Amino acid sequence: MTDKLLKQLDEERTAKDKGKTARLDRAAKMYSIARGLGYSGAHIGGLGATYEMVEYIINKGEELTPKWQELVAEFDFPQKDGFYLFEKR
C-alpha cells in the first residue's frame, strides 16, 4: 500500500461515517471501470457487506459507467521506483 493511498484512507476514516461512504463510492467507481473495460462480472462483498451495500455499489457503478475513463486517474497509486513492463503484441 502506497503512502498516497494510506493518507487518503486515513483522511476518509475521520468522516462522520468513518469512511463508509467513501469506501462504497470507491467500490462503485472500480465496478464502473471494470464494466468499461469489458468485464462481465465482479466480486462484490466482504466481511460485513450487506445486501444494501452491494445494491448501492451496483446501482452507483452503473450510473458512473458512461464516464468510467474519467475515473481511472483516481486509482493512480504507483509504488515509488516501481517498474512496469508492457509487452508489444
C-alpha positions in Angstrom: 0.0 0.0 0.0 1.5 3.3 -1.0 1.8 6.3 1.3 -0.6 8.3 -1.0 -3.3 5.7 -0.7 -2.7 5.2 3.1 -3.1 9.0 3.6 -6.3 9.1 1.6 -7.8 6.2 3.7 -6.6 7.9 6.9 -8.4 11.1 5.9 -11.6 9.2 4.9 -11.8 7.4 8.3 -12.2 10.8 10.1 -15.6 11.3 8.4 -18.7 11.0 10.5 -19.4 7.6 9.0 -15.8 6.5 9.5 -15.2 6.4 5.7 -18.1 4.0 4.8 -19.5 6.3 2.0 -16.0 6.8 0.6 -15.4 3.0 0.5 -18.7 2.3 -1.2 -18.2 5.1 -3.7 -14.6 3.8 -4.4 -16.1 0.3 -5.0 -18.7 1.7 -7.3 -16.1 3.5 -9.3 -14.0 0.4 -9.6 -17.1 -1.5 -10.7 -17.7 1.1 -13.4 -14.1 0.9 -14.6 -14.3 -2.9 -14.8 -17.6 -2.6 -16.8 -16.0 0.0 -19.1 -13.0 -2.4 -19.7 -15.5 -5.0 -20.8 -15.6 -7.3 -17.7 -18.8 -9.2 -17.4 -18.5 -9.9 -13.7 -17.0 -8.8 -10.4 -16.7 -10.0 -6.9 -18.5 -7.5 -4.6 -18.7 -8.2 -0.9 -16.5 -9.0 2.0 -16.8 -9.1 5.8 -19.7 -7.0 6.9 -21.1 -6.4 3.4 -24.9 -6.2 3.4 -27.4 -6.5 0.5 -27.9 -2.7 0.6 -24.2 -2.1 0.3 -23.9 -4.4 -2.7 -27.0 -2.9 -4.3 -25.6 0.6 -3.8 -22.3 -0.4 -5.4 -24.0 -1.9 -8.5 -26.5 0.9 -8.9 -23.9 3.7 -8.5 -21.4 1.8 -10.6 -23.9 1.5 -13.5 -24.6 5.2 -13.2 -20.9 6.0 -13.4 -20.1 3.6 -16.2 -20.6 6.1 -19.1 -17.7 8.2 -17.7 -15.5 5.3 -16.4 -12.4 6.6 -18.2 -12.5 9.9 -16.3 -12.4 7.8 -13.0 -9.3 5.8 -13.8 -6.9 8.6 -12.7 -8.4 8.4 -9.2 -6.8 5.0 -8.8 -3.2 6.0 -9.6 -1.2 4.8 -6.6 2.1 3.7 -8.1 4.9 2.2 -5.9 7.9 4.5 -5.5 10.5 3.5 -8.0 8.1 0.9 -9.4 8.6 -0.8 -12.7 6.0 -1.8 -15.2 6.7 -3.9 -18.3 4.4 -3.9 -21.2 4.9 -6.4 -24.0 4.1 -5.4 -27.5 1.7 -7.8 -29.2 
